Amino acid sequence: MTHRVYNFGAGPCTLPLSALQEAQEEFLNFAGSGMSILELSHRTATYEAVYNLAQDNIRKLLNVPDNYKILFMQGGATLQFSMLSMNYLQGGTADYVVAGTWGKKAIAEAKREGEPRVVFNGADENFKSMPEQDEIEFNPDAAYFHHTSNETIQGVERRTPYDTGSVPQICDMSSDFMAYPVDVSQYAMIYAGAQKNAAPAGLTIAIISDEQLAKGPDNMHAYLDYNIHASKASAYNTPPVFPIYMLSKVTSWMLNDVGDLQAMYERNNAKADMLYNVIDNSGGFYKGHAAEKNRSIMNVTWTLDTPELEQKFLSEATAADLIALKGHRSVGGLRASIYNAMTPEGCKSLSEFMREFQRVNG
Ligand SMILES: *Cc1c(COP(=O)(O)O)cnc(C)c1O
C-alpha cells in the first residue's frame, strides 16, 4: 500500500482510510454513471442519492429532530460568522462567548450587523478555559447567544450546551462536530466547516430549527438567505458535490464502523487520554495549555521549555511520520489535532514518541 503518515494537522485533516479507498475505487465511473463524481451534475438522481445519504446519516448520528433542516453551503464557518449575524442580528444585540480565536473572529463580523455583547472574555487568562453557566450574565433581550464548543487553536472545549432560557442558542461546532452525542433540540442553530471532522474543505454544514429559520428577513441576498438554502435542498446554486459525497462516505464510516456518537466519543476520549496522560506524568517537561476541566478531546495543546526544544521535537516527530504538530502561529507550542478519523494507533504512536523524547531530552 501507499505510504501514509499520521497527520495531526488542524484542518484539512486526516480522513478515514476506508472512505478514501472507496472514493478511489469509484473515482472514474461513479455509480454506473460512466463519469467521475467530480463531473456529475447536481441535477441528477445519482447526485440526489448522495445528498440523501449524507442528510440521512447526519440526521441519524445527531438524532436531528424533524423540525430542523440540515443545510450544505460554502464559504466555511467564516462566512457563517457574517451570515448568521446578517440574518439574525439585524441591528439588535446578541451575547457572545469569546473563549479563543474563533469566538473573537465570530464577534468581529457580528459587530458589522449590530451590537453584540461579550459575555465572557478568556483573553485575560490567555484563553485557557470556557465559562461555566454561572459565570455568564445572560441578556434576555439578546437575539441569540453564540459560543464555540471547541476552540481549535487553544484546545479548550465545552461539550454541554448552556441553559439560555428563551434566548436562541447558536454554536460554532466546526472542530468538534459529530465527535460526541449532542442534544440538538437545545440549539437554534449549529454550524461547522466540514474539514475538521466530516469531509474535505469546501463544505459548511448548518443545522437550524424551523423556528429560527422563520426569523430570517425577507430581503436578504439570495445566497446569504438560510430560507433559500432550506427550500431548495441546498441546491439553489451549484453545491460542492465532491465534499458532500465525501461527507456521505465519512458519515457512513461513522455509522457502520464506529456505531454511533457515544462510541465515537468513547474512542475520541480514549485517544485524547493517551496524550494527556503523557503530559500529566511528565513532571512538567510537557506543559498542557488548557484548564483541566476544558481540555479538548480534538486539539491537544502543550508547550516545552524552550523554542529550541519544541523545534527539535517537531523535526524528530516529522522524521517518525508524526506530522503537522506545530501549534498555531498565534500561540506557538505544539498541537495534536486528533479528530474523529485519527486512529487510536496514531495517538498511541505519538504518545510513545513523546515518552521517548522526554527520556532522551528530559
Ligand atoms: C476552522 C474553524 C473555523 C473556520 O473555518 P473555515 O471553514 O476555514 O472558515 C471556525 N471556527 C472554528 C471553531 C474552527 O475550528
The ligand as a Gaussian input file, in Angstrom:
#p B3LYP/6-31G(d) Opt

LIG

0 1
 C      -11.516000      26.122000      11.420000
 C      -12.525000      26.826000      12.216000
 C      -13.259000      27.913000      11.712000
 C      -13.009000      28.477000      10.334000
 O      -13.467000      27.571000       9.402000
 P      -13.346000      27.857000       7.824000
 O      -14.105000      26.718000       7.278000
 O      -11.887000      27.821000       7.490000
 O      -13.952000      29.168000       7.542000
 C      -14.214000      28.498000      12.513000
 N      -14.453000      28.061000      13.749000
 C      -13.767000      27.018000      14.281000
 C      -14.078000      26.560000      15.668000
 C      -12.794000      26.364000      13.527000
 O      -12.112000      25.341000      14.043000

